[in-house]
Amino acid sequence: MRAEIVSVGTELLLGQIVDTDAAYLSKLLPDLGIDMHYRVTVGDNTGRLADAIRQALGRADIVFTIGGLGPTQDDLTKETVAQVVGDEMVLHEEAAEHLRSFFASRGMDMPESNLKQAMIPVRGRVLENPLGTAPGAAFETEDGKVVIVLPGPPRELVPMVKERVIPYLKERIGENTCIIRSRMLKIAGIGESSVEDKVKRLLSSANPTVAPYASLGEVHLRITAKADSAAEADMLIDEMDRKVVGALGEKVVFGRNDDTLESVVVKSLVARGLTLAIAESCTGGLIANRITDVPGCSETFLAGVVSYSNNAKARLLEVCEQLISEHGAVSVEVAAAMAEGARRASGADIGVSTTGIAGPGGETPTKPVGLVYIALSNDEGTVTEKFQFAGTRMDIKQRASQAALDMLRMHLL
């Protein structure tokens, strides 16, 4: 069974708000065995909305519209759907009473224009909205298709989908439908083209499918399986997961689904009973921020120092001023001294540092924008790696933080 989402609102087209509703639905539908092939965004224009709904009904069994259920003149989604599917709208007395009670509970008089929100299709059903004034509706067409209209505010849409739409869809689809499940494998330390080359033969698999996605500083591989049950789909995914790891190597696959590099690093540090301190220059505290985003990091993270100036490096981390003078702040030597200084000042087991040129200015003939040195210090000594990153200032900072966390992850392995 195929679905399509039509998001309604000129504010979406103008980029004034982000369409989190459509993303929520897109993630939810595969578990019901529903394929999502298209997502469309259209402004508050009746003609264009009607065209979008007709087109969606031409290629999908279930069409979701999001937004346009308010009381104002530009909220015309239900009326437009009724026109397209050839249905009539009638006043739903229970929905109207809910509206009156909603306003009365707030000590307000209800404008008559709000009653348009209580209009529902003759051929279909109302989807109650306990958290707002706009009920949803399911328009059932004569040829067996359905258009489900939903409110725009996420705080109203999400409960309505969970409590009304999912039971309705399960009732309509029945139990004899396939399950679609996905797992995201997350990879660091290797580029997208190299990943694709190593798993090239697996990308042609029909079920489960394997698809690569590039992210800043890492690569994701999505494995998707269709099966008659969740257990069978998971078994297919597990088998493909093993093949991918076998092709890439266990060390480069750092996590799955909601795992992040920082969460994996914190978990590993805690499991080993090790403590961490970080000294940052070009990354400006980004690594420490990512670490402290992880619940439970207080068990392992002792200190973070943003030593941006040469004076701060010398005063806070005891980096020798002569070392900075001879080699420059962006150098192997200073990176090593920063990591050692962070470890020494905090008493941590491991010290990590970054120093580099994030740009767009500050480069020299021998030290271009994007040059970053990352060092790691522990009881066994100090190692430093040189990186040359590309992109904007924020890209370079993000890539440097990613490389530092991955360097730490690999050390812990």
Beta strands, then each sheet from edge to edge (+ up, - down):
strand 1: 2-8
strand 2: 35-42
strand 3: 62-66
strand 4: 89-91
strand 5: 119-121
strand 6: 124-127
strand 7: 136-140
strand 8: 146-150
strand 9: 179-187
strand 10: 209-215
strand 11: 218-227
strand 12: 253-256
strand 13: 276-280
strand 14: 301-306
strand 15: 350-356
strand 16: 371-378
strand 17: 381-388
sheet 1: 2+ 1+ 3+ 8+ 7- 6+
sheet 2: 4+ 5-
sheet 3: 10+ 11- 9+ 12-
sheet 4: 14+ 13+ 15+ 16- 17+
end
